[in-house]
Amino acid sequence: MAELNIEITKKQKLFIDSPAFETFFGGAAGGGKSRGQLTDALIYALKYPQSKQILFRSTFPDLEKSIIRESLKFYPMNLAKYNDSKHTWKFTNGSIIDFGYIAYEKDVFQYQSAEYDVIRFDELTHFTEFMYLYMISRCRGANSYPKAIKSTGNPGGIGHAWVKERFIDIGEPNKVHKCQLSSETKTESTRIFIPSLIQDNKFLLENDPEYVDRLDNLPEKERKALKFGIWDIFDGQFFTEWRRDVHVIEPFEIPKDWYVYFVMDYGLDKLAGYWIAVDYDNNAYVFREVYESNLLVSQARDKTIAMTDEDVYLYLAPPDMWNRHKETGKSTADIFAEGGIDLYKTNNDRIQGWLQMKEWLKVFKDEQGQDTSRLKIFSTCKNLIRCLPQVQHDEKKVGDIANEPHELTHSVDAIRGFCVYWTLEPILVPEVEQIPFELQTDEPEENWW
């Protein structure tokens, strides 16, 4: 293998060294993704003689103006030659790197008999899921070389939703996850999402420091997507405050002297329950999640008990948990109480609840000038992290969230119960302050509250 003298960033190195079958290097504009893709392809071609790779863009003009032009700048001409008519780099060791395009779904069939060791997508969100899954089937070969699908891209585009679901929503970034290759097969794949920001690309910042200012002139949605690499922004989004880099944190051991709450939304279709710890500065940390379907009330109660390791200060639940079932005459709250869990009824004002939840999620600067929020979520609470940024405005009721897709609403309804309880409780309680101070009562003073 030839000795190369190419400078790369730390994030580009993570992309090059990725052990996953599917790697997505994405996020903000200017993060060095395309250069990382080309560098990785070059290293692979030199390391594995006779290897075959292909790099896709959605149109060939896009390839010529970006990827091909960039490769001609730094690929070593003594080790490889570019064939302009075939759009192929041919290396002295027999390796090839093809450039291809897929503008329409029918275009994938021109690669029906192709075999590639590595298949690469630049700007993956410009492709449909069908295009991507079909080309995965072309990643094959009789040699023992490592096979991989390696992609780069930014938020937005026709493929935004499926790329987000496939790579961003699966869990913690910069970590390999085991997942099904597709919904139609039980075959397992390994995936990793490597986020990139413009701050990760020191070369661009040094050579074009005004690039960041130009991004600041974009409309808010586009600015957040391209400057911060935020994937959870779309038209109709309810919680526009959401920023995964601020609200999602790595787990830590909850101090034993913090107050712990349990809050839930329950129905036979879903138990969405969350354990929330509150520190002495009134910051809340959602640190555990139960998210399960088809549980009877007693099963939901027992599941909650089994998963609770802490002394819970209050078990919060919405008012409908006190509705009595016709069959038994008991309410959900009654059945929980039989197992030793006394539920506390939260306020069911949805509009006020969502407003308070927005306040908890609001991003502000801490004393060190870092972005933060009062509510943070452990990365292990995958369903809350998935659902919260996806809920949308109700088209008819101003200030409320849409009830469809209903699957997205369970976790956020539960968290709403905590936010409105914590905010409104001090406001609701002071009704006793109207009692004249000199009023005599048999009740002990500590019971007035």
VENWOJO-V332073 format. One record per pair of residues at least 24 apart in sequence whose C-alpha atoms are under 10 Angstrom apart, sorted by the first residue. I is the first residue (numbers start at 0). GAP is how many residues later the second one is. D is the distance in whole Angstrom. If there is no record, write none. Layout:
{{I,GAP,D} {I,GAP,D}}
This chain:
{{0,42,9} {0,43,10} {0,44,9} {0,45,6} {0,46,6} {0,47,9} {0,48,9} {0,92,9} {1,41,9} {1,44,7} {1,45,9} {1,74,10} {1,77,8} {2,40,10} {2,43,10} {3,38,10} {3,39,9} {3,71,10} {3,72,9} {5,33,8} {5,68,9} {6,32,10} {6,196,9} {7,24,9} {7,27,9} {7,28,7} {7,31,8} {7,193,9} {7,194,9} {7,195,9} {8,27,8} {8,191,7} {8,192,6} {8,193,7} {8,194,8} {9,190,8} {9,191,9} {9,192,10} {10,25,9} {10,163,10} {10,183,7} {10,184,8} {10,185,7} {10,186,9} {10,189,7} {10,190,8} {11,24,5} {11,25,8} {11,27,9} {11,28,8} {11,182,9} {11,184,9} {11,188,9} {11,189,9} {12,26,10} {12,27,9} {13,160,8} {13,180,7} {14,24,10} {14,25,8} {14,135,8} {14,136,9} {14,137,10} {14,159,9} {14,177,9} {14,178,9} {14,179,7} {14,180,10} {15,24,5} {15,25,9} {15,27,9} {15,28,9} {15,134,9} {17,130,9} {17,132,9} {17,156,9} {17,157,10} {17,158,9} {17,173,9} {17,174,8} {17,175,10} {17,176,9} {18,127,9} {18,129,9} {18,157,8} {18,171,8} {18,172,9} {18,173,9} {19,127,9} {19,128,7} {19,129,9} {19,130,9} {19,155,9} {19,156,6} {19,157,8} {19,158,9} {19,169,8} {19,170,5} {19,171,5} {19,172,6} {19,173,10} {20,97,9} {20,125,9} {20,126,7} {20,127,5} {20,128,6} {20,129,8} {20,155,9} {20,157,10} {20,160,10} {20,168,6} {20,169,5} {20,170,6} {20,171,8} {21,97,10} {21,98,10} {21,114,9} {21,125,9} {21,126,6} {21,127,5} {21,128,6} {21,129,8} {21,144,10} {21,145,9} {21,154,9} {21,155,10} {21,159,9} {21,167,7} {21,168,6} {21,169,5} {21,170,7} {21,171,9} {22,97,10} {22,125,8} {22,126,6} {22,127,5} {22,128,6} {22,129,8} {22,144,8} {22,151,10} {22,153,9} {22,167,8} {22,168,6} {22,169,5} {22,170,6} {22,171,8} {23,96,10} {23,97,9} {23,98,10} {23,100,9} {23,125,9} {23,126,6} {23,127,5} {23,128,6} {23,129,8} {23,139,9} {23,142,10} {23,143,7} {23,144,9} {23,150,10} {23,167,8} {23,168,6} {23,169,5} {23,170,6} {23,171,8} {24,97,10} {24,98,10} {24,99,10} {24,125,8} {24,126,6} {24,127,5} {24,128,7} {24,129,9} {24,142,10} {24,149,10} {24,167,8} {24,168,6} {24,169,5} {24,170,6} {24,171,7} {25,96,10} {25,97,9} {25,98,9} {25,99,10} {25,125,8} {25,126,5} {25,127,5} {25,128,5} {25,129,8} {25,141,10} {25,142,10} {25,167,7} {25,168,6} {25,169,5} {25,170,6} {25,171,8} {25,203,8} {25,205,10} {26,125,9} {26,126,7} {26,127,5} {26,128,6} {26,129,10} {26,166,10} {26,167,8} {26,168,5} {26,169,5} {26,170,6} {26,171,9} {26,198,7} {26,199,7} {26,200,8} {26,201,7} {26,202,4} {26,203,7} {26,204,8} {27,125,8} {27,126,6} {27,127,8} {27,167,8} {27,168,6} {27,169,5} {27,170,6} {27,171,9} {27,172,10} {27,195,9} {27,196,9} {27,197,6} {27,198,4} {27,199,5} {27,200,5} {27,201,4} {27,202,8} {27,203,10} {28,124,8} {28,125,7} {28,126,9} {28,167,8} {28,168,7} {28,169,6} {28,182,10} {28,183,10} {28,186,9} {28,194,10} {28,196,8} {28,197,5} {28,198,6} {28,199,8} {28,200,7} {29,124,10} {29,166,8} {29,167,7} {29,168,5} {29,169,9} {29,170,9} {29,171,7} {29,172,10} {29,173,10} {29,174,7} {29,175,9} {29,181,9} {29,182,9} {29,196,8} {29,197,8} {30,122,10} {30,123,10} {30,164,9} {30,165,5} {30,166,5} {30,167,4} {30,168,7} {30,169,6} {30,170,5} {30,171,9} {30,172,10} {30,173,8} {30,174,10} {30,195,10} {30,196,9} {30,198,9} {31,120,10} {31,164,8} {31,165,9} {31,166,8} {31,167,10} {31,168,8} {31,169,6} {31,170,9} {31,171,9} {31,172,8} {32,89,8} {32,90,9} {32,118,9} {32,119,6} {32,120,7} {32,121,9} {32,162,10} {32,163,8} {32,164,10} {32,168,9} {33,32,8} {33,33,7} {33,36,9} {33,37,10} {33,87,10} {33,88,7} {33,89,9} {33,117,9} {33,118,7} {33,119,9} {34,31,10} {34,32,8} {34,35,8} {34,36,8} {34,39,10} {35,116,9} {36,30,9} {36,83,8} {36,84,9} {36,85,8} {36,113,8} {36,114,8} {36,115,7} {37,29,8} {37,30,9} {37,32,8} {37,33,7} {37,36,10} {37,37,9} {37,59,10} {37,82,10} {37,84,10} {38,32,9} {38,35,9} {38,36,9} {39,110,9} {40,55,10} {40,56,8} {40,77,8} {40,78,10} {40,79,9} {40,109,10} {41,29,9} {41,32,10} {41,33,7} {41,34,9} {41,38,10} {41,47,10} {41,49,10} {41,53,10} {41,54,10} {41,55,8} {43,51,9} {43,53,10} {43,73,10} {43,74,9} {43,101,10} {43,102,10} {44,35,10} {44,44,10} {44,45,9} {44,46,7} {44,47,10} {44,48,8} {44,49,9} {44,50,5} {44,51,7} {44,52,8} {44,73,10} {45,33,9} {45,34,10} {45,45,8} {45,46,9} {45,47,7} {45,48,9} {45,49,7} {45,50,10} {46,46,9} {46,48,9} {46,98,10} {47,45,8} {47,46,9} {47,47,7} {47,69,10} {47,96,10} {47,97,7} {47,98,9} {48,42,9} {48,43,9} {48,44,5} {48,45,6} {48,46,5} {48,47,9} {48,96,10} {49,40,10} {49,41,9} {49,42,9} {49,43,6} {49,44,4} {49,45,4} {49,46,7} {49,93,10} {50,40,10} {50,42,9} {50,43,7} {50,44,5} {50,45,6} {50,46,8} {50,65,8} {50,66,6} {50,67,9} {50,90,9} {50,92,9} {50,94,8} {51,38,10} {51,42,9} {51,43,6} {51,44,5} {51,45,6} {51,46,8} {51,62,10} {51,63,8} {51,64,5} {51,65,5} {51,66,7} {51,67,9} {51,87,10} {51,88,10} {51,89,9} {52,35,10} {52,36,10} {52,42,8} {52,43,6} {52,44,5} {52,45,6} {52,46,9} {52,62,9} {52,63,5} {52,64,6} {52,65,5} {52,66,6} {52,67,8} {52,86,9} {52,94,10} {52,95,10} {52,96,10} {53,34,9} {53,42,8} {53,43,5} {53,44,4} {53,45,6} {53,46,7} {53,47,10} {53,61,10} {53,62,7} {53,63,9} {53,64,7} {53,65,5} {53,66,6} {53,67,9} {53,85,10} {54,42,7} {54,43,6} {54,44,5} {54,45,6} {54,46,8} {54,63,9} {54,64,6} {54,65,4} {54,66,6} {54,67,7} {54,95,9} {54,96,9} {55,42,9} {55,43,6} {55,44,5} {55,45,5} {55,46,7} {55,47,10} {55,63,8} {55,64,6} {55,65,5} {55,66,6} {55,67,9} {55,68,9} {55,71,10} {55,95,9} {56,42,8} {56,43,7} {56,44,5} {56,45,7} {56,46,8} {56,63,9} {56,64,6} {56,65,6} {56,66,7} {56,67,8} {56,69,8} {56,70,8} {57,42,8} {57,43,5} {57,44,5} {57,45,5} {57,46,8} {57,63,9} {57,64,8} {57,65,8} {57,66,9} {57,67,10} {57,68,6} {57,69,7} {58,41,8} {58,42,5} {58,43,6} {58,44,6} {58,45,9} {58,67,10} {59,27,10} {59,39,8} {59,40,7} {59,41,6} {59,42,9} {59,43,9} {60,40,9} {61,39,9} {61,60,10} {62,24,10} {62,36,7} {62,37,8} {62,38,8} {62,59,9} {63,35,9} {65,56,10} {66,32,9} {66,55,8} {67,31,8} {101,24,10} {101,25,8} {101,26,10} {101,29,8} {101,30,10} {102,24,8} {102,25,10} {102,28,10} {103,24,9} {103,27,8} {104,24,10} {104,25,7} {104,26,6} {104,27,10} {104,29,9} {105,25,9} {106,24,9} {107,24,9} {107,26,7} {107,27,7} {108,25,9} {108,26,9} {110,24,8} {110,27,8} {111,25,9} {111,26,7} {112,25,8} {113,24,6} {113,25,8} {113,26,9} {113,27,10} {114,24,6} {114,25,5} {114,26,6} {114,27,9} {115,24,6} {115,25,7} {115,31,8} {115,32,9} {115,33,10} {116,24,6} {116,25,10} {116,26,9} {116,27,9} {116,28,7} {116,29,7} {116,30,5} {116,31,7} {116,32,9} {117,27,9} {117,28,8} {117,29,6} {117,30,5} {117,31,6} {117,32,7} {118,28,8} {118,29,7} {118,30,5} {118,31,6} {118,32,8} {119,28,8} {119,29,6} {119,30,5} {119,31,5} {119,32,8} {120,28,8} {120,29,7} {120,30,5} {120,31,6} {120,32,8} {121,28,9} {121,29,6} {121,30,5} {121,31,6} {121,32,10} {122,28,7} {122,29,5} {122,30,4} {122,31,7} {122,32,9} {122,33,10} {122,34,9} {122,36,10} {123,26,10} {123,27,6} {123,28,6} {123,29,5} {123,30,8} {123,31,9} {123,32,10} {123,33,9} {123,34,10} {123,35,7} {123,36,9} {123,39,8} {124,26,10} {124,27,9} {124,28,6} {124,29,7} {124,30,7} {124,31,7} {124,32,5} {124,33,6} {124,34,4} {124,35,5} {124,36,8} {124,37,8} {124,38,6} {124,39,9} {125,27,8} {125,28,9} {125,29,10} {125,30,8} {125,31,5} {125,32,6} {125,33,6} {125,34,8} {125,37,10} {126,30,8} {126,31,7} {126,32,6} {126,33,9} {126,35,10} {126,36,9} {127,29,10} {127,30,7} {127,31,5} {127,32,9} {127,33,10} {127,34,8} {127,35,9} {128,29,10} {128,30,7} {128,31,10} {128,32,10} {128,33,6} {128,34,8} {128,37,10} {131,27,10} {131,31,10} {132,48,9} {132,49,8} {135,45,9} {147,42,10} {148,42,9} {149,41,10} {149,42,10} {150,42,10} {151,41,10} {151,42,9} {151,43,10} {151,44,10} {152,42,10} {152,43,10} {152,76,10} {153,41,10} {153,42,9} {153,71,8} {153,72,7} {153,73,10} {153,75,7} {153,76,9} {153,77,8} {154,67,9} {154,69,10} {154,70,6} {154,71,7} {154,73,10} {154,74,7} {154,75,7} {154,76,5} {154,77,9} {154,78,9} {154,79,10} {155,65,10} {155,66,9} {155,69,8} {155,70,9} {155,73,10} {155,74,10} {155,75,8} {155,76,10} {155,77,9} {155,78,9} {159,71,8} {159,72,10} {159,74,10} {160,70,9} {160,71,9} {160,73,10} {162,68,10} {163,29,10} {163,67,7} {163,68,8} {163,222,10} {164,221,8} {165,25,8} {165,26,10} {165,27,9} {166,24,7} {166,25,7} {166,26,6} {166,27,9} {167,24,9} {167,25,6} {167,26,9} {167,27,9} {167,63,8} {167,64,10} {167,76,10} {167,218,9} {168,24,10} {168,62,10} {168,213,8} {168,214,9} {168,216,8} {168,217,6} {168,218,9} {169,212,7} {169,213,9} {169,215,10} {169,216,8} {170,208,7} {170,209,8} {170,210,9} {170,211,6} {170,212,10} {170,214,9} {170,215,9} {171,76,9} {171,77,9} {171,78,9} {171,206,10} {171,207,6} {171,208,8} {171,210,9} {172,206,10} {194,33,10} {194,34,8} {194,35,10} {195,32,9} {195,33,7} {196,29,9} {196,30,7} {196,31,6} {196,32,7} {196,33,10} {197,28,9} {197,29,7} {197,30,8} {197,31,9} {198,28,9} {198,29,10} {230,158,9} {231,154,9} {231,156,9} {231,157,6} {231,158,7} {232,156,8} {232,157,8} {233,155,9} {233,156,9} {233,158,9} {234,157,8} {234,158,9} {235,154,9} {235,155,8} {235,156,5} {235,157,6} {235,158,9} {235,159,9} {235,165,10} {235,166,10} {236,151,10} {236,152,7} {236,153,7} {236,154,6} {236,155,5} {236,156,6} {236,157,10} {236,164,9} {237,116,9} {237,120,9} {237,150,9} {237,151,8} {237,152,8} {237,153,6} {237,154,5} {237,155,5} {237,156,9} {237,161,9} {237,162,8} {237,163,7} {237,164,9} {238,115,9} {238,116,10} {238,118,9} {238,119,7} {238,122,8} {238,123,9} {238,149,7} {238,150,6} {238,151,8} {238,152,7} {238,153,8} {238,154,9} {238,162,9} {239,118,9} {239,121,9} {239,122,9} {239,149,8} {239,150,10} {239,152,10} {240,117,7} {240,118,9} {240,119,10} {240,120,6} {240,121,6} {240,122,7} {240,132,10} {240,148,9} {241,116,9} {241,119,7} {241,120,8} {241,121,8} {241,131,10} {241,143,10} {241,146,8} {241,147,6} {241,148,10} {242,118,9} {242,119,10} {242,120,8} {242,128,10} {242,129,10} {242,130,10} {242,146,9} {243,132,10} {243,133,9} {243,135,10} {243,141,8} {243,145,9} {244,126,9} {244,127,9} {245,115,9} {245,117,8} {245,118,10} {245,124,9} {245,125,7} {245,126,6} {245,127,7} {245,129,9} {245,130,8} {245,131,9} {246,38,10} {246,114,8} {246,115,10} {246,116,9} {246,124,10} {246,125,8} {246,126,7} {246,127,9} {246,128,7} {246,129,5} {246,130,6} {246,131,9} {246,132,9} {246,138,9} {247,37,10} {247,38,10} {247,127,9} {247,128,6} {247,129,5} {247,130,6} {247,131,6} {247,132,9} {247,133,9} {247,134,10} {247,137,8} {248,36,9} {248,37,10} {248,38,10} {248,127,7} {248,128,6} {248,129,5} {248,130,6} {248,131,9} {249,37,10} {249,126,10} {249,127,8} {249,128,6} {249,129,6} {249,130,8} {250,34,10} {250,35,10} {250,36,7} {250,37,9} {250,126,9} {250,127,5} {250,128,7} {250,129,7} {250,130,10} {251,35,9} {251,126,8} {252,34,9} {253,24,9} {253,25,9} {253,31,9} {253,33,8} {253,56,9} {254,24,9} {255,54,8} {255,55,9} {256,54,10} {257,24,10} {257,26,10} {257,53,10} {257,55,10} {258,25,10} {258,51,10} {258,52,8} {258,53,7} {258,54,6} {258,55,9} {259,24,9} {259,25,9} {259,26,10} {259,27,10} {259,50,7} {259,51,7} {259,52,5} {259,53,6} {259,54,7} {259,55,9} {260,25,9} {260,49,10} {260,50,9} {260,51,6} {260,52,6} {260,53,5} {260,54,6} {260,55,7} {260,157,8} {261,24,10} {261,26,9} {261,27,10} {261,42,9} {261,46,9} {261,50,7} {261,51,8} {261,52,6} {261,53,5} {261,54,6} {261,55,9} {261,81,9} {261,152,9} {261,153,10} {261,156,8} {262,51,8} {262,52,6} {262,53,5} {262,54,6} {262,55,9} {262,80,9} {262,81,9} {262,83,9} {262,148,10} {262,150,9} {262,151,6} {262,152,7} {262,153,9} {262,154,7} {262,155,6} {262,156,10} {263,25,10} {263,26,9} {263,27,10} {263,40,10} {263,51,8} {263,52,7} {263,53,6} {263,54,8} {263,79,10} {263,146,9} {263,147,8} {263,148,10} {263,149,8} {263,150,5} {263,151,8} {263,152,10} {263,153,8} {263,154,9} {264,26,10} {264,51,9} {264,52,7} {264,53,7} {264,55,10} {264,56,9} {264,144,9} {264,145,6} {264,146,7} {264,147,9} {264,148,6} {264,149,5} {264,150,9} {264,151,10} {264,152,9} {265,25,10} {265,26,10} {265,27,9} {265,29,9} {265,30,10} {265,31,8} {265,34,8} {265,51,8} {265,52,9} {265,54,9} {265,55,8} {265,66,9} {265,144,8} {265,145,10} {265,147,10} {265,148,9} {266,26,8} {266,27,8} {266,28,8} {266,29,9} {266,30,8} {266,33,9} {266,54,9} {266,65,10} {266,143,9} {267,24,9} {267,25,6} {267,26,5} {267,27,6} {267,28,7} {267,29,8} {267,32,9} {268,24,5} {268,25,6} {268,26,8} {268,27,10} {268,138,9} {268,141,9} {269,24,7} {269,25,7} {269,30,9} {269,137,8} {269,140,7} {269,141,9} {270,24,7} {270,25,10} {270,26,9} {270,29,7} {270,30,10} {270,32,10} {270,33,10} {270,139,8} {270,140,9} {270,143,10} {271,28,10} {271,111,9} {271,112,9} {271,137,10} {271,138,6} {271,139,5} {271,140,9} {271,141,9} {271,142,7} {271,143,9} {272,27,9} {272,30,10} {272,31,8} {272,43,10} {272,44,10} {272,111,10} {272,137,9} {272,138,7} {272,141,7} {272,142,9} {273,30,9} {273,41,10} {273,42,10} {273,107,9} {273,110,9} {273,137,8} {273,140,7} {273,141,8} {273,144,10} {274,29,10} {274,32,10} {274,33,8} {274,35,9} {274,37,9} {274,40,9} {274,140,10} {275,36,9} {275,99,10} {275,100,10} {275,101,9} {275,139,9} {275,142,9} {276,35,9} {276,36,10} {277,96,10} {277,97,9} {280,93,9} {281,92,7} {281,93,9} {281,140,10} {282,77,9} {282,90,8} {282,91,5} {282,92,6} {282,93,8} {283,76,9} {283,89,9} {283,90,6} {283,91,5} {283,92,6} {283,93,8} {283,134,10} {283,135,9} {284,89,8} {284,90,6} {284,91,5} {284,92,6} {284,93,7} {285,89,8} {285,90,6} {285,91,5} {285,92,6} {285,93,9} {285,94,10} {285,95,8} {285,98,9} {285,129,9} {286,89,9} {286,90,6} {286,91,5} {286,92,8} {286,93,8} {286,94,7} {287,89,9} {287,90,7} {287,91,9} {287,92,7} {287,93,6} {287,94,10} {288,89,9} {288,91,8} {288,92,5} {288,93,8} {288,94,8} {288,95,8} {288,122,9} {289,91,8} {289,93,9} {289,94,10} {289,121,10} {290,90,9} {290,91,9} {290,92,7} {290,93,9} {290,119,9} {290,120,8} {295,36,10} {296,34,9} {296,35,6} {296,36,9} {296,37,10} {296,38,7} {296,39,8} {297,34,9} {297,37,6} {297,38,7} {297,40,9} {297,41,8} {298,37,10} {299,32,10} {299,35,10} {299,36,9} {300,31,9} {300,32,10} {300,34,8} {300,35,6} {300,36,9} {300,37,9} {300,38,7} {300,39,9} {300,40,8} {301,34,9} {301,37,7} {301,38,10} {301,39,10} {303,32,10} {303,37,9} {304,31,10} {304,34,8} {304,35,9} {304,36,8} {311,29,10} {313,27,9} {313,28,8} {313,29,7} {313,30,7} {313,31,10} {314,26,7} {314,27,7} {314,28,5} {314,29,6} {314,30,9} {314,31,10} {314,103,10} {315,26,9} {315,27,6} {315,28,5} {315,29,6} {315,30,6} {315,31,10} {315,98,9} {315,99,10} {315,101,7} {315,102,7} {315,105,8} {316,25,10} {316,26,6} {316,27,6} {316,28,5} {316,29,6} {316,30,9} {316,31,10} {316,97,8} {316,100,7} {316,101,9} {317,25,9} {317,26,8} {317,27,6} {317,28,5} {317,29,7} {317,30,6} {317,95,9} {317,96,8} {317,98,10} {317,99,7} {317,100,10} {318,24,10} {318,25,9} {318,26,6} {318,27,7} {318,28,7} {318,29,7} {319,25,9} {319,28,9} {320,24,8} {343,77,10} {344,72,9} {344,76,9} {345,70,9} {345,71,6} {345,72,8} {345,73,10} {345,74,8} {345,75,6} {345,76,9} {345,78,10} {345,79,9} {346,69,9} {346,70,7} {346,71,9} {346,72,10} {346,73,7} {346,74,6} {346,77,8} {346,78,9} {347,65,10} {347,68,9} {347,69,8} {347,72,8} {347,73,9} {348,67,10} {348,68,9} {348,71,8} {349,49,9} {349,50,7} {349,51,9} {349,63,9} {349,66,8} {349,67,9} {349,70,9} {350,46,9} {350,47,8} {350,48,6} {350,49,6} {350,50,9} {350,65,10} {350,69,10} {351,47,9} {351,48,9} {351,64,9} {351,67,10} {351,68,7} {351,71,10} {351,72,9} {352,46,10} {352,47,9} {352,60,9} {352,62,9} {352,63,5} {352,64,7} {352,65,9} {352,66,7} {352,67,5} {352,68,8} {352,70,9} {352,71,9} {353,45,8} {353,46,7} {353,47,8} {353,58,9} {353,59,9} {353,61,10} {353,62,6} {353,63,9} {353,65,8} {353,66,8} {354,44,8} {354,45,9} {354,61,9} {354,64,9} {354,65,9} {355,60,8} {355,61,10} {355,62,10} {355,63,6} {355,64,6} {355,65,9} {355,66,9} {355,67,7} {355,68,9} {356,55,9} {356,58,8} {356,59,6} {356,60,9} {356,61,9} {356,62,5} {356,63,7} {356,66,9} {357,58,9} {357,61,9} {358,60,9} {358,64,10} {359,56,10} {359,59,7} {359,60,10} {359,63,10} {360,58,10} {374,44,9} {382,25,9} {382,27,10} {382,28,7} {382,29,10} {383,24,9} {383,25,10} {383,26,9} {383,27,6} {383,28,7} {383,30,10} {383,31,9} {384,26,9} {384,27,10} {385,25,10} {386,24,7} {386,25,7} {387,24,6} {387,25,10} {387,27,10}}
